[in-house]
């Protein structure tokens, strides 16, 4: 008989999202009549906490953000011979670290915005002025964080001046040696594609176009009803639609994701080219999340995705 342990929480910037994902997983497991328990994960005590359970439990990873999807928890579970859903340590680490993922993508000749890497402690006014000259418009984001935490978009001199004013406080909210990705801003349509395993084969579900009603597709826009619009399928040409689906499947395979992933793109207004932004090996499974929405559109039951994740646990 299957025994499932849902891992939730994580005490990071995506703690609440994880709790909501966990709720939806629990509902699905009840429908599937699968026994489960829930563990709220504290990264500091997790290795001791998990040993209170026998390793015939399959760990359902409902965590998001640091520790949950960066390979760290996967490493601990493997060491203690627990099976876990979603991707393994290596794949999770490569997907979650935006610098690693961009380097991998660049090796495969897939378009991605130009970028620079800097430690948060080294970001100052001189550096930002030089980046403004280099890219004209740019985005700052932590290399290893989720839910748009720390995301800053600079499009104008005014944006830059406003950011200077809060730079000290901004830097204090991160660890001194934290790596930041500075990425050229590309104006265009934000697109996303979920890829899931359907029996033996992987298939891309659909292309969703995201329109944020906030200035950026930030935490509020992602998780609060009414702050973003999702167009499914995306309002793009047939050629771009097909390219997006094909590209997402290719990227999923490059990163060797297990069972599912979600790949984010930008379709440039100026060039009509599709640029890779990032890949998520632990997409949200809340009522507001993009993967479940695409699954509904393709008439795939949420419970069948949960069952597939359990069946493919390693």
PEDA-V882842 format. One record per residue. RES is the residue in one letter. D_FIRST is the distance of its C-alpha to the first C-alpha in whole Angstrom. Layout:
BEGIN
res->RES d_first->D_FIRST
res->RES d_first->D_FIRST
END
This chain:
BEGIN
res->X d_first->0
res->X d_first->4
res->X d_first->6
res->X d_first->10
res->X d_first->13
res->X d_first->16
res->X d_first->19
res->X d_first->22
res->X d_first->26
res->X d_first->28
res->X d_first->31
res->X d_first->33
res->X d_first->35
res->X d_first->32
res->X d_first->30
res->X d_first->30
res->X d_first->29
res->X d_first->26
res->X d_first->26
res->X d_first->26
res->X d_first->24
res->X d_first->21
res->X d_first->22
res->X d_first->22
res->X d_first->18
res->X d_first->17
res->X d_first->19
res->X d_first->17
res->X d_first->13
res->X d_first->14
res->X d_first->16
res->X d_first->12
res->X d_first->11
res->X d_first->8
res->X d_first->8
res->X d_first->11
res->X d_first->14
res->X d_first->17
res->X d_first->20
res->X d_first->23
res->X d_first->24
res->X d_first->28
res->X d_first->29
res->X d_first->31
res->X d_first->28
res->X d_first->25
res->X d_first->25
res->X d_first->25
res->X d_first->23
res->X d_first->20
res->X d_first->20
res->X d_first->19
res->X d_first->16
res->X d_first->14
res->X d_first->14
res->X d_first->10
res->X d_first->10
res->X d_first->11
res->X d_first->14
res->X d_first->16
res->X d_first->19
res->X d_first->21
res->X d_first->24
res->X d_first->28
res->X d_first->31
res->X d_first->32
res->X d_first->29
res->X d_first->26
res->X d_first->27
res->X d_first->30
res->X d_first->28
res->X d_first->28
res->X d_first->25
res->X d_first->23
res->X d_first->25
res->X d_first->24
res->X d_first->21
res->X d_first->21
res->X d_first->23
res->X d_first->21
res->X d_first->18
res->X d_first->16
res->X d_first->15
res->X d_first->16
res->X d_first->17
res->X d_first->21
res->X d_first->23
res->X d_first->24
res->X d_first->27
res->X d_first->30
res->X d_first->29
res->X d_first->28
res->X d_first->31
res->X d_first->34
res->X d_first->33
res->X d_first->33
res->X d_first->36
res->X d_first->39
res->X d_first->41
res->X d_first->39
res->X d_first->38
res->X d_first->42
res->X d_first->43
res->X d_first->40
res->X d_first->41
res->X d_first->45
res->X d_first->44
res->X d_first->43
res->X d_first->46
res->X d_first->44
res->X d_first->46
res->X d_first->45
res->X d_first->48
res->X d_first->50
res->X d_first->49
res->X d_first->50
res->X d_first->48
res->X d_first->50
res->X d_first->49
res->X d_first->49
res->X d_first->52
res->X d_first->54
res->X d_first->54
res->X d_first->57
res->X d_first->60
res->X d_first->62
res->X d_first->58
res->X d_first->57
res->X d_first->61
res->X d_first->61
res->X d_first->57
res->X d_first->59
res->X d_first->61
res->X d_first->59
res->X d_first->56
res->X d_first->58
res->X d_first->55
res->X d_first->52
res->X d_first->49
res->X d_first->48
res->X d_first->44
res->X d_first->42
res->X d_first->41
res->X d_first->37
res->X d_first->36
res->X d_first->35
res->X d_first->36
res->X d_first->39
res->X d_first->40
res->X d_first->43
res->X d_first->44
res->X d_first->48
res->X d_first->50
res->X d_first->54
res->X d_first->56
res->X d_first->59
res->X d_first->62
res->X d_first->61
res->X d_first->57
res->X d_first->58
res->X d_first->61
res->X d_first->58
res->X d_first->55
res->X d_first->58
res->X d_first->59
res->X d_first->55
res->X d_first->54
res->X d_first->55
res->X d_first->52
res->X d_first->50
res->X d_first->50
res->X d_first->49
res->X d_first->46
res->X d_first->45
res->X d_first->45
res->X d_first->48
res->X d_first->46
res->X d_first->44
res->X d_first->44
res->X d_first->45
res->X d_first->46
res->X d_first->49
res->X d_first->48
res->X d_first->51
res->X d_first->51
res->X d_first->50
res->X d_first->51
res->X d_first->49
res->X d_first->46
res->X d_first->43
res->X d_first->40
res->X d_first->37
res->X d_first->34
res->X d_first->30
res->X d_first->29
res->X d_first->25
res->X d_first->23
res->X d_first->23
res->X d_first->21
res->X d_first->23
res->X d_first->26
res->X d_first->27
res->X d_first->29
res->X d_first->31
res->X d_first->31
res->X d_first->34
res->X d_first->37
res->X d_first->38
res->X d_first->41
res->X d_first->41
res->X d_first->44
res->X d_first->44
res->X d_first->46
res->X d_first->47
res->X d_first->49
res->X d_first->46
res->X d_first->42
res->X d_first->41
res->X d_first->39
res->X d_first->40
res->X d_first->40
res->X d_first->37
res->X d_first->35
res->X d_first->38
res->X d_first->38
res->X d_first->42
res->X d_first->42
res->X d_first->42
res->X d_first->42
res->X d_first->39
res->X d_first->41
res->X d_first->38
res->X d_first->39
res->X d_first->42
res->X d_first->46
res->X d_first->46
res->X d_first->48
res->X d_first->46
res->X d_first->47
res->X d_first->45
res->X d_first->42
res->X d_first->42
res->X d_first->42
res->X d_first->40
res->X d_first->37
res->X d_first->38
res->X d_first->39
res->X d_first->35
res->X d_first->33
res->X d_first->36
res->X d_first->35
res->X d_first->31
res->X d_first->32
res->X d_first->34
res->X d_first->32
res->X d_first->29
res->X d_first->27
res->X d_first->23
res->X d_first->22
res->X d_first->24
res->X d_first->28
res->X d_first->31
res->X d_first->34
res->X d_first->37
res->X d_first->41
res->X d_first->44
res->X d_first->47
res->X d_first->50
res->X d_first->53
res->X d_first->56
res->X d_first->54
res->X d_first->52
res->X d_first->49
res->X d_first->46
res->X d_first->45
res->X d_first->42
res->X d_first->41
res->X d_first->37
res->X d_first->34
res->X d_first->31
res->X d_first->27
res->X d_first->26
res->X d_first->27
res->X d_first->27
res->X d_first->25
res->X d_first->27
res->X d_first->29
res->X d_first->32
res->X d_first->30
res->X d_first->31
res->X d_first->28
res->X d_first->27
res->X d_first->30
res->X d_first->31
res->X d_first->28
res->X d_first->29
res->X d_first->32
res->X d_first->30
res->X d_first->28
res->X d_first->25
res->X d_first->22
res->X d_first->21
res->X d_first->18
res->X d_first->18
res->X d_first->19
res->X d_first->16
res->X d_first->14
res->X d_first->16
res->X d_first->16
res->X d_first->13
res->X d_first->13
res->X d_first->16
res->X d_first->15
res->X d_first->17
END
